[in-house]
Amino acid sequence: MPMPEDLGDAVREARRITDHEGKRRQSQYVGKLMRSLNEDEVAALRTALEMHRGVNKSETARLHWIERTREQLLADDAALTEFTALTPASTRRKAAR
């Protein structure tokens, strides 16, 4: 993430702390540092977060599609024919006899 070094150090420290009160105090400190950022720094952080969230959403959607396809393939033999028709990159192998 594009952030000042002191903010990055504070965020990493907050992730490391396990004590409830210590984590609360460190989070307060992170907030204080974030309030001191200028508009360009805030915009850069927001852009990076939005890109990261978009990547995660597309990856999650892809994994959901894989799971649905797997369930369909396990439930119905005809699903394999449909799958190979929809995904030309997949190849059918003849079973070894």
Secondary structure, DSSP 8 states (H G I E B T S, - for coil): ----HHHHHHHHHHHH--SHHHHHHHHHHHHHHHHT--HHHHHHHHHHHHHHHHHHHHHHHHHHHHHHHHHHHHH-THHHHHHHHH-TTS-------
